């Protein structure tokens, strides 16, 4: 299949926005991390959120993707764990269309593969955003998760952490592995979801509960009636989804089971429900999540406000990218700053392992210093 001009425009615009944004928008605030990690987090979360509106603007304004949201919605600003089926490798990006309307994009963090942090531009921005990178080796991931969640609890910054309990997206290969797991454990085979891995989910909920930093769990089911873009390659080819459906179910933390075993069973039940809901969606006419009807909780932003945000984002980032190219062409200090910042991102990752790890180290330093002062 031929490369699509629309697809290239989408990918290149997102890359340039993240690349230049990491250097010129986030870069100047990196020293603040050394002085006050909490203030650094407050500021950089809001800068990153401006970029998160760009994919939404491109998808909906430029490519005409329709977004339909049903179910419970969100209570704006609440602290939550978001669990979602992983239909494609791009579900996390499409979810921003939902969160722009029902929540605040600055609150979201994503639990994702550690290898992504090395990607220039995108990876640098995700490090600064303090996303949770995992190795998929529980012995290592458990310690890292505990450190990061403790950090979020310490600084009291609201958090909405997106998890994909399935661990990977739905493909023929991953479905075969899920079916084999089902056979070995006497479980039903799923057609529309994979059997979830629940250890990380229960551990995260337990830690956030203990740190009094959790208000609810949002269980989101995503579906694509036409054009399912499985990977980034499909976007380059111009295969954008025509419609994206999200069904949101909100569970207050007080309604969740307290024991680990019960919470594991609860998560498994959610995936059994997803299988049934998605079967109805893909086999029914019309295709819709219509069991509970329209959203019970109204979005925190009107459609007019959302439209204005998307338009402003498209105008701003188009102008910003153009300005950066002009700056690189005309001003030597602009070029030198770019070289320095690229060097900072590359070197710190080799020495420290990522900006998010450096941020936590700074937090531990100031935390221990305050503790020493109290003891004295």
Order of alpha helices (4+ residues) and beta strands (2+ residues): alpha-alpha-alpha-beta-beta-alpha-beta-alpha-beta-alpha-beta-alpha-alpha-beta-alpha-beta-alpha-alpha-alpha-alpha
